[in-house]
Every structure is written in C-alpha cells, then in structure tokens.
Amino acid sequence: MTESKAPAAAGSADGGKRAAPSADAGPDRPALPARQRWLVLAVVSGSLFLCGIDLTVLHVAVPSLSRELEPSPAQLLWIVDVYSLTLAALLVTCGTLGDRIGRRRMVLSGFFTFGLASAAAAFSTSTAQLIAARAALGVGAAMIMASTVAIIRVVFTDDRERALALGIWTSAHSVGATIGPLAGGLVTERWGWGAVFLINVPVIVVILAVGARVIPESRNPVPRRWDVASVALSVTGLAGVVYALKQAGEHAGLNTVIVVTALAGAALIHLFVRRQRRIPEPLLDFALFRDRRFTTATLCVIGCFGSYVALLFFLTQWLQQVGEYSPVRAGLALMPLAGANALGAVTAPWAANRWGNRWALTGALSLFAVAYAAIAAVGDTGHYGVLLVPLLAAGYGAGIVMTLGADSIMGAAQPERSGEAAAIQETSFELGAGLGVAVLGTVLTAVYRTGLPPVPGLSPDERARAEESFAAAEDVMTELPSRTARAVLHSAQHAYDRGFTAVSVIAAAGLAATALLAATLLRPRRGTEETGGDRPATGG
C-alpha cells in the first residue's frame, strides 16, 4: 500500500542475496533505447496498478455478491483474503523460479494467469468457483510482483533513472489500492459485482501484447535452488490454520475436525520453519529473526497492515449493511482514510528524522490504536462527520507505520543480507493483509452469530438461517411479512454493529500491544544514534 514496499519486492524478485550481483544486470549489458525502457516501465507499473486494485476492489461489492452467491461466513472470508494469502505464500518462490526460467517468461505468464483468473471470477456462478478464481488471481499477482522489479533493474542501468522508475512502479500499487473501493463501488452500482473483475481483462490484454514486444529476457546466472517441499509445507500449513480459524468463527466454537486441522496446520508450519533452518538455500531465512529489532519490525508491519486492510474491509460492510450506504457512497467514505494513509507515508521520513524510527513507530501505532478505539466508542453510520476524525488518524498512523516498519526491517539486517530481509518484508505485508481479515473476520462472525437479538414471529429454522450471516438474514426477510422483516433487519444490523465494535476493540488492543513492543524492543545497537533503528529512514 505504500512506497516502502519497493525494496521488498526487489528482494523477493531477485531471489535473495545472490541476485544482486547478477551478470544480467551488470554494467556491460547494452542499454535499451529510451522509448523501450519507459514502455517496459508502463507495462510493469500498469500490472502492479491492477494488483493494487484487486487488493481492495472487492470490499464494496461484498454485500451484492453475498446476496447472489449466498456464501457462508467462512466462505466469504475466503473470497476476500485467499488472494492475499496465496500471494504471500508464493511471492518468494515465484521470484526464485523467475531467476531460473527467465523473468520475462514469468511475468508474461503472470499477466496471462491474472487476466484469465479475472474473467473466471467475473463469471463465477458459485462460491467455490469465485474462491478458486481469487486464488488464481493471487498466483498471477505473485508471478507479476516477483518479477517486475528485477526487470526494472535490468532495463534501467542508470542509477538515477532506476530510482525514478522504482518510485513510479511502487506508487502504481499504492494508487491502485487507494482507488480500489471507489472503483468497486462505481462499477458494482452500475453493472454488478462481476464487473469489478471484468475491468481487469481489457487492460491486461493490452499489457500482455505490449509486454511481449518490449520486455527483454533476463535470468540469474547463479539461481537459487527451488525447494518444492518448502513450498508445499508453507502453503498447506497456512491453509490448515486459516481454515480452522474460520470454521471456529462460523460454528462459534470448536469441534474435533477444527482442532485436528489447526494442529495439523501448525505442525506443518513448524516443519517448514525447521526445514528453512537446515537447508543451505531456504525460501525464507529465519536466521534473521534472531535480531530482536528485525523480529519486532516485522511484527509491526504484519499487525499494522493487517489491521488497516481489515478496517477497509469491515468498515465498507458496516457502512453498507448497518448504515445502508450505496456502494459508491461507501467507496467515497473510505477516501479520507486512504488519503491520510498516503500522507502518512510521505511524511514518515520527517517523523523518523525528528524522533527516530523507534519513537515515530511507537507514536504512529499508538495513534492507530486510539483511532480504532474511537471508532468503537463513537462510530455511528448515521453521523459520518464524527467518524471522519478517527478515520483520518487511523490512515495517517498506518501510513507512517507501514513506511517506517519496512525501513526498520531493512535497517536491522546487515547490508549483505538485504535481499533476504526484503523478501521477508514483502511477504509480511501480504501475510498481514490475509491474516488481518481472517482473524478479525472470525471474531465478527462469532459475535454476530451469538449476538442476534430475538425476533418475535421467527421459526427456529428461520432464526438459524438468519444467524448464519447478514446476507442470510436478508434472504430470510424476503419470505416474511413486512413488519417481521423490518424487525429481522434491525436485529441483524444490531448484531453486525456489535461485531464491528468487537473487531475495533480487539484491533485497538492488538495495536496498543504492538506499540508497547516497539517501544521496548526497537532499541538501537550500542554505540549508534537512535534514528531509523541504526539510521534515518530513507523515504516513504
């Protein structure tokens, strides 16, 4: 979401520390014509713009697709966060594969996969089809994001041009994620929820056609080993834990299947971590986590970005389902939050230079926590003006944390390990986005199911259906007399409002704990100034 993600993508795309001195980007390589260089940048930036849009565009369309596809609460969370979770799980391994088979081939395959998955999502007729299409979108996005910055490094051999190109490239993702809710609202209101995916197709066709002509092929002459076992362990382990979490929320409790699935997923993740520590070329180098500052900064990024994406998602649903906002109005209501987030990213270097990364991070996390608490305390869909100040504070604090957290991750690692640190940094953003929606969504689902007030005139079967989700309650309303239907609507709105409040309180507590962690553990090394961990922030 912020420009701080640029170095991360660079690290993951280049396959770690071996990629930096790669001969394919060396000074002896002839420079491409200026027109071709900037066309390459337009292609890769356009693709990242679409990846950014897809992170948030679906949020506003959820109520309408819920009414049509009728997903369960757990299935709805999968629809939303399977994109980020897939992207996080495959980002590093796609970078390694791109180094081996060629980055041009990888990124063009990513364009094709992304376009095909977008069309499949747009015309999905069942929840399972849409979840599968969203997962395929995550695969395509991982292939694109893991290769594009390595391509920029090869194409732009001049340091000054390359810095400008990387800035434009990263801004494309931020702009896409920022306008995603508004774009989703506009197309959903006019053409339906499927259009939020269909708008990708003509753009990706142009990007694929131009990219095939202008992007040069490049490889790492000494590529890292692609460890299939590590990929399988990480993906299946993460999927098992997240599945168990969502099922627990949907059933408002535990059963044998949920417990066994959670334990199996946790065991697979444990095996993945052990394997990374033993093999000579791991997907993720966990040795970096021995540094408390590196670990703390990574937790700050995961917690903050997860809370921010969750706020975007649940706030959109809350405004539409409780406040009865239209999709366009809900998208517009999020613009101050996104704008403040961009402002926080821009002013983060100033805050770091004035107070140091440690205290700037602590203060920004505290501001984000207070904003979440204020939303829980005074948030009212009928009085948007009261909600505006906490939204601005939340966006501004989150923007600072995302930028300085990423900078602290890079600052905590030794220069020769910057590639490995960057891969972890990028993965932490996407993992945070997926886990934030999964964890807080589970809380909201459980509170809604257990907190639906009684409604006179409802049969036990109708009440059980209304307890499944807000969309299910709306479906029950169509079969009831108008007075009973209004009572069901008010009860569902009350239960959802309680769930959103619970989510806000838990997120505020989590952010406050993270702020305390940052204040305690982000101490600089002995003999260094307290700016940027060990150095000032380099930019937002």
N, C-alpha and C positions, 0 to 999 in steps of 0.2 A: 504493500500500500504506500510505502514511502520510498524516497530515493535511496535510503540507507540499504535497500536490498540489492543494489547493484553489485557490490563486491561479493555478496553471497553467491549470486548467480554465476559470477565469474569463476568462483572456486569450484562450484559443482560442475559447471560445464567443462572446465579444464581438467577434471579428473584428479584434483588434488595437487600435491606439490610437484609431481613430475611434469605437469603440463606447462608450468610457467616458462621453462627454457626451451619449449618445443621448437624444433627447427622450422616447422611450417609457418611460424610467425616471426621468424628471425629477420635481421636487417638485410640479408642477402635476397630475400624474396622480392621480386619486382612489384612496385606499387601499381594498383589498378587505376584506370582512368577515373577522374573525379566524379564524372556522371555516374559511373557504375558503382563507386563507393557509396554515394548518397542514395542510389536506388536500393542497394543492399540494406542500408540503414532504414529506409522507408518500409521495406518488406518486413524486416525483423521487428521494427517498432510497431507496425500495424498488427502483427501477430500477437505481440505482448499486450497491446491495447485490448484485443479480443479476450485474451486470458484474464486480464483485469476485470473486464465487464462480466465475464462468466462467474467470477467470484461472488458478485453481489446482485446481478441482474434478476436472479430467480426470487429474491426475497419478496418483492412486491407482488409477484404472480402466484405466491403460495396459496392464498385463500381461494382464488379461482380454480387452480388445478386441483386443490383438495376437494372442491365441490364436484368436479368432473370425475376424477380418478378414485376418490374416496380411500386414500391411503390410511393405514393405521398410524398412530403417533410415532412408532419406531420407524415405519417405512418413510414417513415424511422427513424425519431427521436424516435418514439415509439419502433421500433425494437431495437434500441440501448439502450435506457435508461429505458425501462419498467423493465428490470432485476434489476437495482439498486433501482428504486423507490419501487418495490414490496418488495425487501429485506429490505429496510429501514422501510417500513410500517409494516412488520410482524416480525421483529427481536425480539423486546421486548416481544410480545405476544407469540411467539414460545418458548421463554425462560420460560415464566410463565406456558405454557402448559406442557413443558418438566418436570418442577418441580412437576406437578400434576400427569401426566400419566406415568412418567418414562423417563429418559434421553436416555437410550438405545433404547427404543421403538421410541422415537422422532428422534434420529439421524439415525437409520436404515430406518425409513420411509422417512427421508430426502434423504438418499442415493438412495433409490428406485425411489423417485419422480424426483431427479436430473437426474438419468440415463434414465428414461422413457421420460422426457422432452427433453433431449439431442437428443434421437432418433427421437422424433417428430419434433424437429427443423431441424434436418439434412434432413428429407424427406418432409419438407413443400413444398407445391406446390402453395401456395398463401400467400400474405402479412398477411392476417388475421390469418392464421394458424401459421405463424412464430412469430407474436406478442404474440399469446396465448401461444406458446411453450416457448418463452422467459420469459413470466410472470410466467409460471410453473417452469422454472429454478430458478427464484427469490424465489419462495415458497420453493423449495428444498434447496436452499442455506441458507435461513433463518432458516429452521429446523436444518440444519447441524451446522451453525455458532453459533446458540443459545445454543447448547447442548455440543459441543465438549470440551470447556474449563472447564465446570463443570465436565465432565467425567475425564479430566486430574487431576483436584483437588481431585477427589475421588480415582483415581488409584495411583497417586504419593503422598504418605503420607509424604515422606521425603522432607523437605523444599528445600534442595539443588538440589535434583533430579527434584522436581517440577519446580523450576526456570529454569533449563536447558530444561525441556520438553516444558514449555511455550515459551521459546525463539525459539526452533526449530519449534513449532507449528505456531508461528506468522511469522517466516521467510518464511514458506511454502507459505503463501498468497502473500508476497512481491515478491518472486521468480516467482510465477505463473503469477502475474500481469505484471512483468517485461518482461518475455519471451513471453507473450501472442501475441503481434503484430508480432514478428518474427515467432512464431509457426503458426499463422494465415496466414502469407504470404507464408510460405513453403507449407502448405497443400492446400491452395487455388490455388496456381500456378500449383500444380501437380494434384489435384483431384477435385477442385471446392469448392465453398463456403460451401456446406453442410458438407464437411469433418471437418470443424472447430468445429462442434458439435459432429460428429460421433466419433472423437478420445476420447471423454469422456466415451463412453459406455463400452469398454472392461476394462478400468481402474476401473470404478465404479462397475462393476460386481465382480472383484477381491476384492475390498474394502468391498463390501456388504457381500461376502462369508466369508472373514476373520473376519470382524467386528462382524458378528452374532455369531461367536465362541468365541471371546476373550473379547468383551466389557461387563463389568458387569452392571447390572441394578442398578440404584440409583434414589432416589426421595428426595424432600424436605419434611420432616415430618410436616412442618407448611407452606404449599404452599400458595402463594398469590391467591386472587380471580381473575378469568379470566373474564374480563368485555367485553362482546360481543359488547355492544353498543359503547364503546370507539373505538374498532377495526373498526366497520362499519363507524363511523363518520370520523375517520382519513383517512381511505382508500378512501372512496368516495369523501371526501373533497379535498384531494390531487389530486386525479384523475381528478376532475372537473376543478380545477385551471390549471393544466398542459395541459389538453385538450384544454381549452380556449386559453391558451398561444400559443400553436402550431397552432391552427386554425387561430389565428390572423396573425401569420407569413405566413402561406400558402396563405391566402387571401390578405396579405399586407394591412390589415385594420380591422375594427370592423363591426360587424352586430349585430342584436338583439339576435340571438342564442348565439353568443360568449359572449356578455355582460352578458346575463342571466346565462349562465353556469358558468362564472367566479364569479359572485356574489353569486350564489348558493354554489359553492365550498368554497368560502371564509366564508360564513355563517356557513357551516358545520364544518370547521376548528375552527371557533370561538366557536361553541358549544362544540367541542372536548376539547378545552383549558378550558372552563368554567367547564365542567364535571370533568376534571382532578383535578381542584382546590377544588371541592366539595366532591368527593368520598374519602373514607379513604385509599384505596389502588389503586392509579392511575397507568396507564400504564407508563406514564412519569410524574415525579414530577416537575411541573413548579415552585414550590416554590423556587427551586434552582436558578432560573433566577432573583431573587431579588438581588442577588450578582452581581454587575456590572462586576467584573472580570470573573465570570463564564460565563455570557452572552457574553462578549467580546471575550473570548477564544473560545466559541462555534461558534460565527460568523467567527472568523479567520479560524477555521477548515473547516466550510462549504464553505466559499469563496475560500480558497486556494485549497482544494481538488476538488471542482467543476471546478475551472479554470484549474487545472492540467489534470483532466480526459478529459475536453473539448479540451485542447491543443493536447493531444494524439489522440483524435478522428478526429478533424478538420485538424490537420497537416497531418495525414495519407491521408485524402481525397484530400487535396490540392496538396500533392506531386504526387499522382496518376493521378488526373484529370487535374491539370494545368501543372505539371512537367512531366507527362506521365511516372512516375516511375512504375516498375513492383511491384507486391505485396511483393516479397521477398526484393527488394531494399528499398521499403518504410518501411518495418519492420526493416531492418538493420539501416535505417536512424534514427529511434527512440531509438536505443540502447544507444547512448551517453546521451540522456535525462533521460532514466531510470537509467543508471549507476550513473549519477550525483545525481539523487534523492536518491539512496541508500547511496551514500557518505554523502549527507546532513543529512540523518537520523542518520548515525553513528557518525558524528562529532557534532551533535546538543547538546549533553551534555557538550562538551567542550565549545561551544559558550555560553551556558547558565551560566556555571560556571565563565566564563570570564566577561560577560557583564550583566548577569541576563536575565531571561525569557522575561521581558518586552522589553528590547532593542534588544535582539537577535531576537525576533519575529518581531519587527518593522523593523529591518535591513533586515531580510530574506524576508519579504513581499515586502519591497521596491525593493530589488534585483529582485524578481519575476516580479514586475510591470515594472521595467526598461527593463527586458528581453523581456516581451510581447511587450512593445513599440518598442524595437529594431527590433523585428520580423516584426512588422507592417511597420516600416520605411525602413528597408534594406533587408527584406526577399525576396529571389529570388530563385525559384526552380532550376534555371539554374546554381546557384553558391552556392552549399551546404556548401562550406568552410566558406562563410560569415555568413551562418545560424548557424553554429556549436557553436560559442561562446555564442549567446543568448540562445541556447538550453541548453548548459551546465549550464549557470547561472540560467535559469528557473528551471531546475531539482534540482540544489543544494539548491536554495532558498526554493522551495516547500518541499524538504525533511526535512529541518530544521523546517519549519512552522508546518508540519504535526506532527512531534515528539513533539515539544515544545508546540504547541497548545493543543495537547492531554494531556500533562503533566500539563499544566496550568488549564485545566478543572478539573483534579483530585485534583490539589493543592488548587483550590478555594473552594472546598467542604470540609465540616467537615468530619473527618475520619469515623464517624458512618454513613455517608450518601454516602460513596464511591461507593456502589453498584448502587444506583440510578444515581449518576453522571456518572458512567461508561456506563450505558445503554444509556444515552443521548449522551455521547461521540461517541459510536459506531454508533448510529443512525445518528449522524451528518455527519460522513464520507459517509455513503451510500446515505443519502439525498443530500449531496453536489454533489456526482457523478451524480445522476439523474437530479438534477436541473441545474447543470452546462451545460450539453448537451442540456437540454430543452430550457433554456433561451437564451444561445448564439446561439443555432441552429435556434431558431426562428428569431434572428437578421440576421443570414446569409441567411436564406430563403427569408426574406423580401427584403434584399439588392439585392440578385440575381434576384428576380422576377422584381424588379423595375429598375435594372441597366443593363439589357441585351441590348447591342447596336443593332441598326437596321441592318438588313442584306438584301441587295437587292435580289429580286427573291423569297422571302418567302411569302406565302399566309398568310392572317390573322389567319387562323386556325393553320397553321404550326408554326407561331410565338407564338400563345397562348400555344401550346404544348411545344415548346422549353423553354418557360418561367416557366414551372412547376418545372423543376429540371435539373441538369446536365445530369442525366441518360435519361430523356425525350428528351433533345436536341440531345443526341447520337442516340436515336431511330429515331428522325426526319431525321437525317443525312443519314440514310440508304435508304431513299426514294428520295434523291436529287442528282443532277449532282455533280461531284467531286469538282468543283470549289466552288459551293454554299455550299456544305457540309463542306469544309475547312473553309469557312467564318463563318458558324454557329459554328464550333468547336472553332475558335478563339474568337468569341463573347461570347460563354459560358464560356471559360477559363477566359476571361477578367472579366465577371460578377462574377464568383466564386472567383477570386482573390480579387476583391473589397469586396466581402462578408467576406472573411477570414481576410482582413485588418481591416474591421469594427469590427469584433469579437475581434481581437487582441487589438484594441484601447479601446474598452469598457471593456475588461477584465483587461487591464492595469490600467484604471481609477478606476475600482472597487477594485483592489488590492491596489492601492495607498490610496484610501479612508479607506480601512481596516487597512493599516499600520498606518494611522493617528489615527484611532480609538484605535488601540493597544497602541500607544504611549501616548494617552490621558487618557485612562480608565484602563489600566493594572497596575495601581499604587498599591504597596503593602499596606497591612493594617498598621495602625500606630503602631510604635514600633517594626517593623520587618525589616530584611535585605531585600534588593531588589535582591533576587536570586530566580528564579523559581516562581515568584509571591510572595510566602512566603518562598520558599525553593528551593534548587537546583533541576535541572532536574535529574531524576533518570536513564535515559537511553533512547536509541533510539530504 
